[in-house]
């Protein structure tokens, strides 16, 4: 399944929930330096969907806060629950 995420680096703790302009909000403690926030966001998305990290791949947005990812094994029910917060 393809999911649009909105990454918020530098958060107090990592959390995957809520919606921003139709995108799933992913808060990560890592700073946006050398791709650390992106990698932390992909790991957080994998955990939130209950899949292994290699099942989440970045499609677009390597240097943007808005990214598109593929989640292999993600379900629509899980996505709805995460968007609802």
Backbone atoms as SQL, in Angstrom:
CREATE TABLE atoms (id INTEGER PRIMARY KEY, chain TEXT, resi INTEGER, resn TEXT, atom TEXT, x REAL, y REAL, z REAL);
INSERT INTO atoms VALUES
  (1, 'A', 1, 'UNK', 'N', 0.847, -1.172, 0.000),
  (2, 'A', 1, 'UNK', 'CA', 0.000, 0.000, 0.000),
  (3, 'A', 1, 'UNK', 'C', 0.890, 1.232, 0.000),
  (4, 'A', 2, 'UNK', 'N', 0.482, 2.245, -0.699),
  (5, 'A', 2, 'UNK', 'CA', 1.242, 3.490, -0.798),
  (6, 'A', 2, 'UNK', 'C', 0.634, 4.503, 0.167),
  (7, 'A', 3, 'UNK', 'N', 1.497, 5.126, 0.983),
  (8, 'A', 3, 'UNK', 'CA', 1.050, 6.049, 2.025),
  (9, 'A', 3, 'UNK', 'C', 1.868, 7.332, 1.939),
  (10, 'A', 4, 'UNK', 'N', 1.187, 8.465, 2.041),
  (11, 'A', 4, 'UNK', 'CA', 1.866, 9.760, 2.138),
  (12, 'A', 4, 'UNK', 'C', 2.055, 10.063, 3.617),
  (13, 'A', 5, 'UNK', 'N', 3.294, 10.424, 3.988),
  (14, 'A', 5, 'UNK', 'CA', 3.576, 10.750, 5.385),
  (15, 'A', 5, 'UNK', 'C', 4.129, 12.165, 5.468),
  (16, 'A', 6, 'UNK', 'N', 3.925, 12.784, 6.595),
  (17, 'A', 6, 'UNK', 'CA', 4.467, 14.116, 6.879),
  (18, 'A', 6, 'UNK', 'C', 5.374, 13.955, 8.094),
  (19, 'A', 7, 'UNK', 'N', 6.680, 14.141, 7.900),
  (20, 'A', 7, 'UNK', 'CA', 7.661, 13.917, 8.961),
  (21, 'A', 7, 'UNK', 'C', 7.882, 15.204, 9.742),
  (22, 'A', 8, 'UNK', 'N', 7.884, 15.076, 11.051),
  (23, 'A', 8, 'UNK', 'CA', 8.176, 16.205, 11.946),
  (24, 'A', 8, 'UNK', 'C', 9.386, 15.824, 12.784),
  (25, 'A', 9, 'UNK', 'N', 10.583, 16.214, 12.325),
  (26, 'A', 9, 'UNK', 'CA', 11.810, 15.863, 13.052),
  (27, 'A', 9, 'UNK', 'C', 11.980, 16.689, 14.317),
  (28, 'A', 10, 'UNK', 'N', 12.817, 16.186, 15.236),
  (29, 'A', 10, 'UNK', 'CA', 13.131, 16.910, 16.452),
  (30, 'A', 10, 'UNK', 'C', 12.039, 16.864, 17.502),
  (31, 'A', 11, 'UNK', 'N', 11.148, 15.897, 17.412),
  (32, 'A', 11, 'UNK', 'CA', 10.057, 15.775, 18.389),
  (33, 'A', 11, 'UNK', 'C', 10.603, 15.206, 19.700),
  (34, 'A', 12, 'UNK', 'N', 9.852, 15.391, 20.754),
  (35, 'A', 12, 'UNK', 'CA', 10.251, 14.860, 22.054),
  (36, 'A', 12, 'UNK', 'C', 10.279, 13.346, 22.078),
  (37, 'A', 13, 'UNK', 'N', 9.355, 12.729, 21.351),
  (38, 'A', 13, 'UNK', 'CA', 9.329, 11.272, 21.252),
  (39, 'A', 13, 'UNK', 'C', 8.742, 10.878, 19.901),
  (40, 'A', 14, 'UNK', 'N', 9.022, 9.665, 19.508),
  (41, 'A', 14, 'UNK', 'CA', 8.550, 9.168, 18.224),
  (42, 'A', 14, 'UNK', 'C', 7.094, 8.740, 18.333),
  (43, 'A', 15, 'UNK', 'N', 6.277, 9.186, 17.380),
  (44, 'A', 15, 'UNK', 'CA', 4.856, 8.825, 17.365),
  (45, 'A', 15, 'UNK', 'C', 4.351, 8.846, 15.926),
  (46, 'A', 16, 'UNK', 'N', 3.471, 7.901, 15.612),
  (47, 'A', 16, 'UNK', 'CA', 2.856, 7.831, 14.285),
  (48, 'A', 16, 'UNK', 'C', 1.357, 7.879, 14.492),
  (49, 'A', 17, 'UNK', 'N', 0.783, 9.049, 14.273),
  (50, 'A', 17, 'UNK', 'CA', -0.671, 9.191, 14.393),
  (51, 'A', 17, 'UNK', 'C', -1.074, 10.599, 13.969),
  (52, 'A', 18, 'UNK', 'N', -2.309, 10.707, 13.560),
  (53, 'A', 18, 'UNK', 'CA', -2.843, 11.993, 13.157),
  (54, 'A', 18, 'UNK', 'C', -2.700, 12.243, 11.666),
  (55, 'A', 19, 'UNK', 'N', -3.236, 13.382, 11.247),
  (56, 'A', 19, 'UNK', 'CA', -3.286, 13.704, 9.828),
  (57, 'A', 19, 'UNK', 'C', -2.911, 15.158, 9.610),
  (58, 'A', 20, 'UNK', 'N', -2.174, 15.429, 8.533),
  (59, 'A', 20, 'UNK', 'CA', -1.828, 16.783, 8.120),
  (60, 'A', 20, 'UNK', 'C', -2.024, 16.852, 6.616),
  (61, 'A', 21, 'UNK', 'N', -3.035, 17.575, 6.164),
  (62, 'A', 21, 'UNK', 'CA', -3.356, 17.687, 4.728),
  (63, 'A', 21, 'UNK', 'C', -3.464, 16.323, 4.052),
  (64, 'A', 22, 'UNK', 'N', -4.091, 15.376, 4.711),
  (65, 'A', 22, 'UNK', 'CA', -4.296, 14.050, 4.148),
  (66, 'A', 22, 'UNK', 'C', -3.139, 13.095, 4.311),
  (67, 'A', 23, 'UNK', 'N', -2.047, 13.542, 4.917),
  (68, 'A', 23, 'UNK', 'CA', -0.872, 12.692, 5.112),
  (69, 'A', 23, 'UNK', 'C', -0.796, 12.220, 6.567),
  (70, 'A', 24, 'UNK', 'N', -0.280, 11.029, 6.758),
  (71, 'A', 24, 'UNK', 'CA', -0.070, 10.477, 8.089),
  (72, 'A', 24, 'UNK', 'C', 1.106, 11.200, 8.744),
  (73, 'A', 25, 'UNK', 'N', 0.917, 11.710, 9.954),
  (74, 'A', 25, 'UNK', 'CA', 1.961, 12.465, 10.649),
  (75, 'A', 25, 'UNK', 'C', 2.874, 11.497, 11.398),
  (76, 'A', 26, 'UNK', 'N', 4.183, 11.658, 11.151),
  (77, 'A', 26, 'UNK', 'CA', 5.200, 10.827, 11.802),
  (78, 'A', 26, 'UNK', 'C', 6.151, 11.764, 12.538),
  (79, 'A', 27, 'UNK', 'N', 6.103, 11.731, 13.863),
  (80, 'A', 27, 'UNK', 'CA', 7.009, 12.554, 14.672),
  (81, 'A', 27, 'UNK', 'C', 8.199, 11.691, 15.073),
  (82, 'A', 28, 'UNK', 'N', 9.401, 12.230, 14.856),
  (83, 'A', 28, 'UNK', 'CA', 10.612, 11.491, 15.213),
  (84, 'A', 28, 'UNK', 'C', 11.544, 12.393, 16.008),
  (85, 'A', 29, 'UNK', 'N', 12.289, 11.791, 16.915),
  (86, 'A', 29, 'UNK', 'CA', 13.229, 12.546, 17.731),
  (87, 'A', 29, 'UNK', 'C', 14.468, 12.957, 16.934),
  (88, 'A', 30, 'UNK', 'N', 14.810, 12.197, 15.916),
  (89, 'A', 30, 'UNK', 'CA', 16.004, 12.478, 15.118),
  (90, 'A', 30, 'UNK', 'C', 15.872, 13.814, 14.390),
  (91, 'A', 31, 'UNK', 'N', 17.001, 14.471, 14.236),
  (92, 'A', 31, 'UNK', 'CA', 17.048, 15.732, 13.486),
  (93, 'A', 31, 'UNK', 'C', 17.146, 15.448, 11.988),
  (94, 'A', 32, 'UNK', 'N', 16.786, 16.422, 11.184),
  (95, 'A', 32, 'UNK', 'CA', 16.823, 16.284, 9.728),
  (96, 'A', 32, 'UNK', 'C', 18.236, 16.547, 9.212),
  (97, 'A', 33, 'UNK', 'N', 19.155, 15.684, 9.581),
  (98, 'A', 33, 'UNK', 'CA', 20.554, 15.809, 9.173),
  (99, 'A', 33, 'UNK', 'C', 21.016, 14.466, 8.618),
  (100, 'A', 34, 'UNK', 'N', 21.593, 14.483, 7.428),
  (101, 'A', 34, 'UNK', 'CA', 22.147, 13.272, 6.799),
  (102, 'A', 34, 'UNK', 'C', 21.145, 12.131, 6.697),
  (103, 'A', 35, 'UNK', 'N', 19.876, 12.443, 6.508),
  (104, 'A', 35, 'UNK', 'CA', 18.864, 11.411, 6.319),
  (105, 'A', 35, 'UNK', 'C', 18.438, 10.680, 7.576),
  (106, 'A', 36, 'UNK', 'N', 18.872, 11.148, 8.733),
  (107, 'A', 36, 'UNK', 'CA', 18.523, 10.464, 9.996),
  (108, 'A', 36, 'UNK', 'C', 17.033, 10.503, 10.278),
  (109, 'A', 37, 'UNK', 'N', 16.400, 11.643, 10.031),
  (110, 'A', 37, 'UNK', 'CA', 14.965, 11.758, 10.291),
  (111, 'A', 37, 'UNK', 'C', 14.173, 10.865, 9.335),
  (112, 'A', 38, 'UNK', 'N', 14.609, 10.775, 8.094),
  (113, 'A', 38, 'UNK', 'CA', 13.927, 9.916, 7.127),
  (114, 'A', 38, 'UNK', 'C', 14.011, 8.461, 7.557),
  (115, 'A', 39, 'UNK', 'N', 15.206, 8.010, 7.923),
  (116, 'A', 39, 'UNK', 'CA', 15.376, 6.617, 8.346),
  (117, 'A', 39, 'UNK', 'C', 14.563, 6.337, 9.604),
  (118, 'A', 40, 'UNK', 'N', 14.550, 7.264, 10.554),
  (119, 'A', 40, 'UNK', 'CA', 13.763, 7.087, 11.779),
  (120, 'A', 40, 'UNK', 'C', 12.273, 7.030, 11.449),
  (121, 'A', 41, 'UNK', 'N', 11.838, 7.846, 10.487),
  (122, 'A', 41, 'UNK', 'CA', 10.428, 7.853, 10.090),
  (123, 'A', 41, 'UNK', 'C', 10.032, 6.527, 9.449),
  (124, 'A', 42, 'UNK', 'N', 10.875, 5.988, 8.582),
  (125, 'A', 42, 'UNK', 'CA', 10.576, 4.708, 7.947),
  (126, 'A', 42, 'UNK', 'C', 10.493, 3.589, 8.984),
  (127, 'A', 43, 'UNK', 'N', 11.397, 3.610, 9.958),
  (128, 'A', 43, 'UNK', 'CA', 11.364, 2.604, 11.028),
  (129, 'A', 43, 'UNK', 'C', 10.096, 2.750, 11.868),
  (130, 'A', 44, 'UNK', 'N', 9.694, 3.992, 12.151),
  (131, 'A', 44, 'UNK', 'CA', 8.490, 4.229, 12.944),
  (132, 'A', 44, 'UNK', 'C', 7.238, 3.771, 12.199),
  (133, 'A', 45, 'UNK', 'N', 7.194, 4.020, 10.902),
  (134, 'A', 45, 'UNK', 'CA', 6.050, 3.581, 10.093),
  (135, 'A', 45, 'UNK', 'C', 5.973, 2.050, 10.098),
  (136, 'A', 46, 'UNK', 'N', 7.109, 1.399, 9.948),
  (137, 'A', 46, 'UNK', 'CA', 7.132, -0.066, 9.964),
  (138, 'A', 46, 'UNK', 'C', 6.589, -0.601, 11.282),
  (139, 'A', 47, 'UNK', 'N', 7.030, -0.014, 12.376),
  (140, 'A', 47, 'UNK', 'CA', 6.550, -0.460, 13.688),
  (141, 'A', 47, 'UNK', 'C', 5.051, -0.208, 13.848),
  (142, 'A', 48, 'UNK', 'N', 4.595, 0.946, 13.390),
  (143, 'A', 48, 'UNK', 'CA', 3.181, 1.292, 13.526),
  (144, 'A', 48, 'UNK', 'C', 2.282, 0.342, 12.736),
  (145, 'A', 49, 'UNK', 'N', 2.749, -0.098, 11.575),
  (146, 'A', 49, 'UNK', 'CA', 1.964, -1.021, 10.750),
  (147, 'A', 49, 'UNK', 'C', 2.203, -2.482, 11.133),
  (148, 'A', 50, 'UNK', 'N', 3.147, -2.729, 12.027),
  (149, 'A', 50, 'UNK', 'CA', 3.419, -4.094, 12.456),
  (150, 'A', 50, 'UNK', 'C', 4.142, -4.923, 11.417),
  (151, 'A', 51, 'UNK', 'N', 4.999, -4.268, 10.630),
  (152, 'A', 51, 'UNK', 'CA', 5.792, -4.978, 9.626),
  (153, 'A', 51, 'UNK', 'C', 7.273, -4.739, 9.917),
  (154, 'A', 52, 'UNK', 'N', 8.122, -5.529, 9.267),
  (155, 'A', 52, 'UNK', 'CA', 9.561, -5.360, 9.439),
  (156, 'A', 52, 'UNK', 'C', 10.036, -4.136, 8.663),
  (157, 'A', 53, 'UNK', 'N', 11.122, -3.533, 9.093),
  (158, 'A', 53, 'UNK', 'CA', 11.637, -2.308, 8.474),
  (159, 'A', 53, 'UNK', 'C', 11.863, -2.445, 6.963),
  (160, 'A', 54, 'UNK', 'N', 12.399, -3.580, 6.462),
  (161, 'A', 54, 'UNK', 'CA', 12.595, -3.680, 5.005),
  (162, 'A', 54, 'UNK', 'C', 11.288, -3.669, 4.194),
  (163, 'A', 55, 'UNK', 'N', 10.142, -3.831, 4.855),
  (164, 'A', 55, 'UNK', 'CA', 8.857, -3.815, 4.153),
  (165, 'A', 55, 'UNK', 'C', 8.400, -2.393, 3.848),
  (166, 'A', 56, 'UNK', 'N', 9.097, -1.393, 4.378),
  (167, 'A', 56, 'UNK', 'CA', 8.746, 0.009, 4.134),
  (168, 'A', 56, 'UNK', 'C', 9.836, 0.632, 3.273),
  (169, 'A', 57, 'UNK', 'N', 9.454, 1.096, 2.083),
  (170, 'A', 57, 'UNK', 'CA', 10.430, 1.704, 1.171),
  (171, 'A', 57, 'UNK', 'C', 10.002, 3.113, 0.793),
  (172, 'A', 58, 'UNK', 'N', 10.977, 3.983, 0.684),
  (173, 'A', 58, 'UNK', 'CA', 10.743, 5.363, 0.295),
  (174, 'A', 58, 'UNK', 'C', 10.552, 5.433, -1.214),
  (175, 'A', 59, 'UNK', 'N', 9.460, 6.071, -1.645),
  (176, 'A', 59, 'UNK', 'CA', 9.181, 6.226, -3.068),
  (177, 'A', 59, 'UNK', 'C', 9.635, 7.616, -3.523),
  (178, 'A', 60, 'UNK', 'N', 9.190, 8.650, -2.837),
  (179, 'A', 60, 'UNK', 'CA', 9.593, 10.025, -3.156),
  (180, 'A', 60, 'UNK', 'C', 9.740, 10.826, -1.878),
  (181, 'A', 61, 'UNK', 'N', 10.508, 11.927, -1.963),
  (182, 'A', 61, 'UNK', 'CA', 10.600, 12.853, -0.850),
  (183, 'A', 61, 'UNK', 'C', 11.789, 12.671, 0.059),
  (184, 'A', 62, 'UNK', 'N', 12.911, 12.221, -0.454),
  (185, 'A', 62, 'UNK', 'CA', 14.085, 11.955, 0.378),
  (186, 'A', 62, 'UNK', 'C', 14.517, 13.186, 1.180),
  (187, 'A', 63, 'UNK', 'N', 14.390, 14.374, 0.608),
  (188, 'A', 63, 'UNK', 'CA', 14.823, 15.586, 1.313),
  (189, 'A', 63, 'UNK', 'C', 13.659, 16.480, 1.716),
  (190, 'A', 64, 'UNK', 'N', 12.445, 15.982, 1.570),
  (191, 'A', 64, 'UNK', 'CA', 11.247, 16.758, 1.890),
  (192, 'A', 64, 'UNK', 'C', 10.611, 16.233, 3.172),
  (193, 'A', 65, 'UNK', 'N', 9.861, 17.066, 3.834),
  (194, 'A', 65, 'UNK', 'CA', 9.128, 16.587, 5.016),
  (195, 'A', 65, 'UNK', 'C', 7.925, 15.754, 4.615),
  (196, 'A', 66, 'UNK', 'N', 7.405, 15.971, 3.413),
  (197, 'A', 66, 'UNK', 'CA', 6.305, 15.164, 2.899),
  (198, 'A', 66, 'UNK', 'C', 6.907, 14.075, 2.012),
  (199, 'A', 67, 'UNK', 'N', 6.625, 12.830, 2.355),
  (200, 'A', 67, 'UNK', 'CA', 7.209, 11.691, 1.659),
  (201, 'A', 67, 'UNK', 'C', 6.114, 10.709, 1.259),
  (202, 'A', 68, 'UNK', 'N', 6.399, 9.910, 0.262),
  (203, 'A', 68, 'UNK', 'CA', 5.516, 8.825, -0.127),
  (204, 'A', 68, 'UNK', 'C', 6.285, 7.532, 0.095),
  (205, 'A', 69, 'UNK', 'N', 5.659, 6.593, 0.805),
  (206, 'A', 69, 'UNK', 'CA', 6.301, 5.316, 1.105),
  (207, 'A', 69, 'UNK', 'C', 5.391, 4.170, 0.691),
  (208, 'A', 70, 'UNK', 'N', 5.997, 3.043, 0.370),
  (209, 'A', 70, 'UNK', 'CA', 5.264, 1.803, 0.139),
  (210, 'A', 70, 'UNK', 'C', 5.400, 0.957, 1.386),
  (211, 'A', 71, 'UNK', 'N', 4.272, 0.456, 1.878),
  (212, 'A', 71, 'UNK', 'CA', 4.271, -0.417, 3.045),
  (213, 'A', 71, 'UNK', 'C', 3.773, -1.784, 2.592),
  (214, 'A', 72, 'UNK', 'N', 4.687, -2.731, 2.474),
  (215, 'A', 72, 'UNK', 'CA', 4.345, -4.084, 2.061),
  (216, 'A', 72, 'UNK', 'C', 3.737, -4.816, 3.253),
  (217, 'A', 73, 'UNK', 'N', 2.472, -5.129, 3.165),
  (218, 'A', 73, 'UNK', 'CA', 1.782, -5.802, 4.267),
  (219, 'A', 73, 'UNK', 'C', 0.943, -4.870, 5.111),
  (220, 'A', 74, 'UNK', 'N', 0.918, -3.576, 4.774),
  (221, 'A', 74, 'UNK', 'CA', 0.080, -2.632, 5.501),
  (222, 'A', 74, 'UNK', 'C', -1.379, -2.819, 5.123),
  (223, 'A', 75, 'UNK', 'N', -2.273, -2.533, 6.057),
  (224, 'A', 75, 'UNK', 'CA', -3.702, -2.697, 5.800),
  (225, 'A', 75, 'UNK', 'C', -4.421, -1.353, 5.858),
  (226, 'A', 76, 'UNK', 'N', -5.546, -1.270, 5.168),
  (227, 'A', 76, 'UNK', 'CA', -6.357, -0.052, 5.199),
  (228, 'A', 76, 'UNK', 'C', -6.876, 0.224, 6.605),
  (229, 'A', 77, 'UNK', 'N', -7.217, -0.835, 7.344),
  (230, 'A', 77, 'UNK', 'CA', -7.715, -0.663, 8.717),
  (231, 'A', 77, 'UNK', 'C', -6.647, -0.033, 9.598),
  (232, 'A', 78, 'UNK', 'N', -5.416, -0.494, 9.473),
  (233, 'A', 78, 'UNK', 'CA', -4.324, 0.066, 10.276),
  (234, 'A', 78, 'UNK', 'C', -4.105, 1.532, 9.915),
  (235, 'A', 79, 'UNK', 'N', -4.158, 1.859, 8.634),
  (236, 'A', 79, 'UNK', 'CA', -3.977, 3.235, 8.201),
  (237, 'A', 79, 'UNK', 'C', -5.081, 4.129, 8.742),
  (238, 'A', 80, 'UNK', 'N', -6.321, 3.685, 8.661),
  (239, 'A', 80, 'UNK', 'CA', -7.444, 4.482, 9.195),
  (240, 'A', 80, 'UNK', 'C', -7.278, 4.729, 10.688),
  (241, 'A', 81, 'UNK', 'N', -6.861, 3.711, 11.419),
  (242, 'A', 81, 'UNK', 'CA', -6.673, 3.852, 12.870),
  (243, 'A', 81, 'UNK', 'C', -5.568, 4.861, 13.171),
  (244, 'A', 82, 'UNK', 'N', -4.467, 4.827, 12.425),
  (245, 'A', 82, 'UNK', 'CA', -3.361, 5.752, 12.644),
  (246, 'A', 82, 'UNK', 'C', -3.752, 7.181, 12.264),
  (247, 'A', 83, 'UNK', 'N', -4.485, 7.350, 11.179),
  (248, 'A', 83, 'UNK', 'CA', -4.925, 8.687, 10.775),
  (249, 'A', 83, 'UNK', 'C', -5.886, 9.290, 11.789),
  (250, 'A', 84, 'UNK', 'N', -6.708, 8.444, 12.404),
  (251, 'A', 84, 'UNK', 'CA', -7.669, 8.922, 13.387),
  (252, 'A', 84, 'UNK', 'C', -6.977, 9.371, 14.669),
  (253, 'A', 85, 'UNK', 'N', -5.780, 8.865, 14.889),
  (254, 'A', 85, 'UNK', 'CA', -5.021, 9.272, 16.063),
  (255, 'A', 85, 'UNK', 'C', -5.339, 8.440, 17.243);
